[in-house]
Amino acid sequence: MASKISRIEDFIALAKEGKDVHVEIELEKQVVAQKVHPDETEDMKVEIDMYLLIGSYTFRVGKEVKQVSKVYVYGSLEEPAGVFLVNTNIANARLKMDYKRLREANINVEEKYF
């Protein structure tokens, strides 16, 4: 497997070529601090706590194993709870689209959601 293979689309293409592609996914919520310019915030903060909803894929083609991570949505921890729920629904809809593309390429995946 060439080292340039680094996207979900690359593995879908391999499967469409007839390669036997296996995948597992793990989901995580990662918290990160994003630096902001003090002029952009009212209370002079220089960092905002953000979250990323990430899907970490492990693809196997023969004996080769490759990790691919994809951010499905990001937001601020300071948002109202309703915004986090909306963002979670957006991330799950994007995941569902990727699962469909994988299945259409005959790559079986256990569907997990945030």
MOVEN-V615369 format. One record per residue. OMEGA is omega in whole degrees, 0 to 359 (999 if undefined). BURIAL is + if it has 9 or more other C-alpha atoms within 8 Angstrom, else -. Layout:
# MOVEN-V615369
OMEGA&BURIAL / OMEGA&BURIAL
This chain:
# MOVEN-V615369
183&- / 182&- / 180&- / 179&- / 186&- / 181&+ / 177&- / 181&- / 180&- / 180&+ / 174&+ / 179&+ / 178&+ / 180&+ / 179&+ / 175&+ / 179&- / 178&- / 178&- / 185&- / 177&+ / 181&+ / 170&+ / 180&+ / 172&+ / 180&- / 178&+ / 172&+ / 182&- / 179&- / 180&- / 175&- / 178&- / 178&- / 178&- / 178&+ / 183&- / 180&+ / 183&- / 181&- / 182&+ / 185&- / 173&- / 176&- / 175&+ / 176&- / 174&- / 177&+ / 181&+ / 173&+ / 175&+ / 171&+ / 191&+ / 170&+ / 178&+ / 182&+ / 170&+ / 180&+ / 175&+ / 175&+ / 187&+ / 180&- / 182&- / 178&- / 181&- / 176&- / 175&+ / 178&+ / 180&- / 175&- / 181&+ / 176&+ / 174&+ / 179&+ / 181&+ / 177&+ / 181&- / 178&- / 173&- / 183&- / 181&- / 179&- / 177&- / 179&+ / 177&- / 180&- / 177&+ / 178&+ / 177&- / 179&+ / 180&+ / 177&+ / 178&- / 176&+ / 181&+ / 178&- / 178&- / 177&- / 179&+ / 179&- / 179&+ / 180&+ / 180&+ / 178&- / 181&+ / 173&- / 180&+ / 181&- / 174&+ / 185&- / 176&- / 180&- / 181&- / 999&-
